[in-house]
Amino acid sequence: MTSSPSPRSFLPAAPVLAAGPLAAVWLSEDGELLQWRHSDKAAQRRLIAQARETPPILCHRPAMIRRLGGEAFPALDLLELFAFVYPARFCVPTPMGLATALGLDGKEDLSDAPMLLLRCAERLLAGLSGGSRSGPELPRIAMSMARGGWLWGPAVLRALGTEPDDGVRAAVNGLDVWKRLPEWREQAPPPPPGDYSVSPQEARDRLGDLLGVGAEDRPSQADFASAVTHAFAPRDQEGVPNFVMAEAGTGVGKTLGYVAPASLWAEKNEAPIWLSTYTRNLQHQIDEELDRLYPDGAVKADRVVVRKGRENYMCLLNFEEAVKGVAVDRDAAVPLGLIARWVSATRDGDMTGGDFPSWLTDLLGARRTLGLTDRRGECIYSACTHYSRCFIERGIRRARRADLVVANHALVMVQSARGGIDPGGRVNRFVFDEGHHVFDAADSAFSAHLSGLETAELRRWLRGAETRSRSRGRGLKRRVEDLAVGDAAQSALEDILAESGALPAEGWRQRCAEGRPEGAVESFLSLISSSVSVSMNLRQEDRRRQCFISSA
């Protein structure tokens, strides 16, 4: 019987680096601990030179580089290892935050940070060597990242029990996680919703269940839950919905106050209720509150859906195109490998919140993270090879069968205008949290901006990609060519495309800045910019004059 190797045996022989606001500490491979203040520039230069020769173990390399004067150096970043082992999980990006997320005890002391980081590394590699997290996908991704130069690659492969020559022959092959995502399928439309009411006492009882035994007694919260039940009663007159405008002071607990009757109505009538708020952060706060209602994560995944605009979600086609580039740029395998791990574990593909750690953007760069979202005007919908696995399309269909849909005002307004909230008409109850912002959201949704960005986007939407960029914009002609039948339709289409030539083309910013606009709209924008510049210069001259007079 052979004993399993110790997690310490997987660790690479490397120094450890930690830095605070005023000082930094370096633990060498021999156990020697060196500490110096950031004001000691000579010591910092020696450290960075040594780090270039022997990359250290640390936490949050970009932050460390900024603290040490901005000179980049390679490193074994434990946040990368954490994102690989525990994708779609958040931790505070500090040594103590990382230790807390891994269930380790530690002290907020700079001199203790190196040993704490070593313990974190051991815990993470032990999580891989245990076998519970290992599957056919994990070694493939690790192999691809190792071939791309990931410094943690050899240690991870040892922990997984995988030889460097096993499995993946090309770096691209290990990152194709979209092939293993589940597919959604169209289902028969659910029956029409019921119209059962929620009584004030039922709302109070549900609120009590949400708060639990021993919760603080807040009569005003129970009164709030009771009062808003009127909005969930059947209509007395066709075309005249019940409407409640409720206001509650800070600390009353209005979120659970309306969640109590809303969740009851959804369960009774087997139809979703949309809970709309103003910002994405507030959406996630509401989503967290709903853990009280659905403590089981699997049940909550079926009952609660968070909906945002398309530009917040991972586009699998963008990701596939980025992965294809790894054959040319092997270094890209490292960030894309971490994104592949997240794609395989994410709840809904949301990259602007939810289960996507915000520090990954700092680690990997915006192009390899937020740059993979669904960019406006580029989605090709059912023509996409990933349509049946698309996070956005899956969310739309899940929302039709959920109990509670947590949305934002802007999405509700846009979807309502397009008739796309629920084509079957099953959504007939809305809760607008932060209701005083509804008017701002309506102004944004039902207005247009005459700006360079908006007009350039309009041109791209009408004409499609006009250069050899990565844009997949197909243009109006390709979208409607099967529908535009007959000479009149073809003529109208040609007229639209001809007139769209007046809109700003790619490179409009630089041309306007250099005073050489092309087309009517670019000329107009250039004149506006010149007028604003002249006005600002005159104002600055007036201020200088006033200062001179007052000092005289």
Secondary structure as UniProt FT lines:
FT   HELIX           7..10
FT   STRAND          16..19
FT   STRAND          23..27
FT   TURN            29..30
FT   STRAND          33..37
FT   TURN            38..39
FT   HELIX           41..53
FT   STRAND          57..58
FT   HELIX           61..67
FT   TURN            68..69
FT   STRAND          76..77
FT   HELIX           78..85
FT   TURN            87..88
FT   HELIX           95..101
FT   TURN            102..103
FT   HELIX           110..112
FT   HELIX           113..129
FT   HELIX           137..147
FT   TURN            148..149
FT   TURN            151..152
FT   HELIX           153..160
FT   TURN            164..165
FT   TURN            171..172
FT   HELIX           173..175
FT   HELIX           177..180
FT   HELIX           200..211
FT   TURN            213..214
FT   HELIX           219..227
FT   HELIX           228..232
FT   TURN            238..239
FT   TURN            250..251
FT   HELIX           254..269
FT   STRAND          273..277
FT   HELIX           280..289
FT   TURN            290..293
FT   HELIX           297..303
FT   STRAND          304..306
FT   HELIX           310..312
FT   STRAND          313..314
FT   HELIX           316..324
FT   HELIX           325..327
FT   HELIX           330..332
FT   HELIX           333..345
FT   TURN            354..355
FT   HELIX           359..364
FT   TURN            367..369
FT   HELIX           370..372
FT   TURN            376..377
FT   HELIX           381..383
FT   TURN            385..386
FT   HELIX           387..389
FT   HELIX           391..401
FT   STRAND          404..408
FT   HELIX           409..418
FT   TURN            423..424
FT   STRAND          430..432
FT   TURN            433..434
FT   HELIX           435..437
FT   HELIX           438..445
FT   HELIX           452..463
FT   HELIX           475..480
FT   TURN            481..483
FT   HELIX           487..499
FT   HELIX           500..502
FT   TURN            506..507
FT   HELIX           508..513
FT   TURN            514..515
FT   HELIX           520..551
//
